[in-house]
Amino acid sequence: MTATSMDTVEEFLERIRHAWDAGDATGYAAQFAEHASYVIFMGDAMFGRAAIERTHHEVFTRWQKGTRMAVKPIDVRMPDESTAVVTTVGGIGKGARVGFDKFQTFTLHRREGRWECVAFQNTKMSRRSKRAYRF
């Protein structure tokens, strides 16, 4: 990518969503840095792209097979031009409408013009937050 065609946060989130919807563990993990950290809402942590891919292969073929992802940025902070801290609301489901039930924080780093996630945290929403973020 050239300096005039820098990746956007929205394009990064669309790649994440598209890979999830396709059940593509390799494509999903490719959005994370080689040594990324990944913490899920249940309190489990993974470290490294290979672990993210391995775990998501199981996620996509067993527990979340056929699910779709909803994700919407609610806050983007840029400490510098190559770092973004993105807070999103998101959810996973099989229905026609996927609701938001989690907050995610993506720490992104721009590498060769493209965002990749270096740290991810997923947290279950409270009842109050679910009501507040019902879009």
BELCORDA-V508987 format. One record per residue. RES is the residue in three letters. PHI is phi in whole degrees, 0 to 359 (none if undefined). PSI is psi in degrees with one decimal (* if undefined). D_LAST is the distance of its C-alpha to the last C-alpha in whole Angstrom. Layout:
# BELCORDA-V508987
[[RES | PHI | PSI | D_LAST] [RES | PHI | PSI | D_LAST]]
This chain:
# BELCORDA-V508987
[[MET | none | 145.3 | 34] [THR | 269 | 169.5 | 36] [ALA | 299 | -25.7 | 35] [THR | 274 | -8.5 | 33] [SER | 238 | 49.6 | 31] [MET | 292 | 141.5 | 29] [ASP | 298 | 147.3 | 26] [THR | 255 | 161.6 | 23] [VAL | 301 | -41.7 | 20] [GLU | 297 | -38.3 | 18] [GLU | 294 | -40.0 | 21] [PHE | 300 | -49.8 | 21] [LEU | 298 | -35.2 | 18] [GLU | 294 | -38.0 | 18] [ARG | 296 | -41.7 | 22] [ILE | 299 | -49.4 | 20] [ARG | 297 | -45.4 | 18] [HIS | 298 | -44.9 | 20] [ALA | 297 | -41.5 | 23] [TRP | 298 | -50.6 | 21] [ASP | 301 | -32.5 | 20] [ALA | 276 | -7.1 | 24] [GLY | 66 | 33.3 | 25] [ASP | 259 | 92.1 | 27] [ALA | 297 | -37.7 | 28] [THR | 293 | -46.6 | 30] [GLY | 295 | -37.0 | 28] [TYR | 295 | -51.9 | 25] [ALA | 296 | -28.0 | 28] [ALA | 297 | -17.1 | 29] [GLN | 277 | -3.6 | 26] [PHE | 250 | 146.5 | 28] [ALA | 297 | 156.7 | 31] [GLU | 307 | -37.5 | 34] [HIS | 246 | 31.7 | 34] [ALA | 295 | 153.8 | 30] [SER | 255 | 147.2 | 29] [TYR | 216 | 112.1 | 26] [VAL | 244 | 124.4 | 25] [ILE | 265 | 164.9 | 23] [PHE | 298 | -23.5 | 21] [MET | 279 | -6.6 | 24] [GLY | 100 | 7.0 | 27] [ASP | 271 | 147.6 | 28] [ALA | 234 | 143.6 | 29] [MET | 236 | 150.8 | 31] [PHE | 227 | 120.6 | 33] [GLY | 101 | 145.9 | 33] [ARG | 302 | -40.1 | 32] [ALA | 299 | -41.9 | 34] [ALA | 293 | -38.5 | 33] [ILE | 297 | -44.6 | 29] [GLU | 295 | -47.5 | 30] [ARG | 301 | -47.0 | 33] [THR | 294 | -42.1 | 30] [HIS | 287 | -24.2 | 27] [HIS | 301 | -45.4 | 30] [GLU | 293 | -42.1 | 30] [VAL | 303 | -48.0 | 26] [PHE | 285 | -22.5 | 26] [THR | 259 | -9.8 | 29] [ARG | 234 | -78.4 | 29] [TRP | 285 | -34.9 | 26] [GLN | 240 | 26.8 | 23] [LYS | 301 | 129.2 | 25] [GLY | 79 | 9.1 | 23] [THR | 275 | 162.1 | 19] [ARG | 240 | 157.9 | 17] [MET | 249 | 140.0 | 15] [ALA | 246 | 135.0 | 11] [VAL | 210 | 135.5 | 11] [LYS | 217 | 124.5 | 10] [PRO | 290 | 135.8 | 12] [ILE | 243 | -12.3 | 12] [ASP | 201 | 131.5 | 16] [VAL | 230 | 124.0 | 19] [ARG | 237 | 135.7 | 22] [MET | 239 | 93.5 | 25] [PRO | 300 | -30.2 | 28] [ASP | 204 | 176.9 | 30] [GLU | 291 | -14.3 | 30] [SER | 249 | 10.1 | 30] [THR | 226 | 135.4 | 28] [ALA | 224 | 135.8 | 24] [VAL | 250 | 113.7 | 22] [VAL | 244 | 121.7 | 19] [THR | 258 | 131.1 | 16] [THR | 233 | 162.0 | 13] [VAL | 254 | 144.1 | 10] [GLY | 204 | 170.8 | 11] [GLY | 195 | 164.6 | 12] [ILE | 230 | 138.6 | 15] [GLY | 188 | 177.0 | 15] [LYS | 247 | -11.8 | 17] [GLY | 287 | 177.4 | 15] [ALA | 297 | -34.6 | 14] [ARG | 238 | 123.6 | 11] [VAL | 263 | 119.9 | 10] [GLY | 274 | 167.2 | 8] [PHE | 267 | 126.4 | 8] [ASP | 222 | 5.3 | 11] [LYS | 224 | 151.4 | 13] [PHE | 257 | 139.7 | 14] [GLN | 235 | 145.3 | 16] [THR | 240 | 119.6 | 19] [PHE | 253 | 123.7 | 21] [THR | 260 | 115.0 | 24] [LEU | 253 | 147.0 | 25] [HIS | 233 | 135.9 | 29] [ARG | 275 | 122.6 | 30] [ARG | 234 | 116.4 | 33] [GLU | 53 | 42.9 | 34] [GLY | 83 | -0.8 | 32] [ARG | 236 | 136.4 | 29] [TRP | 286 | 138.4 | 26] [GLU | 225 | 149.5 | 27] [CYS | 272 | 128.1 | 26] [VAL | 258 | -20.5 | 28] [ALA | 207 | 136.8 | 26] [PHE | 226 | 136.1 | 23] [GLN | 226 | 130.5 | 22] [ASN | 238 | 126.3 | 19] [THR | 229 | 133.2 | 18] [LYS | 294 | 137.5 | 17] [MET | 283 | 149.6 | 14] [SER | 286 | 166.5 | 16] [ARG | 301 | -42.1 | 15] [ARG | 300 | -44.3 | 14] [SER | 293 | -38.1 | 12] [LYS | 301 | -40.0 | 10] [ARG | 293 | -41.2 | 9] [ALA | 293 | -33.5 | 8] [TYR | 254 | 29.9 | 6] [ARG | 278 | 97.6 | 4] [PHE | 268 | * | 0]]
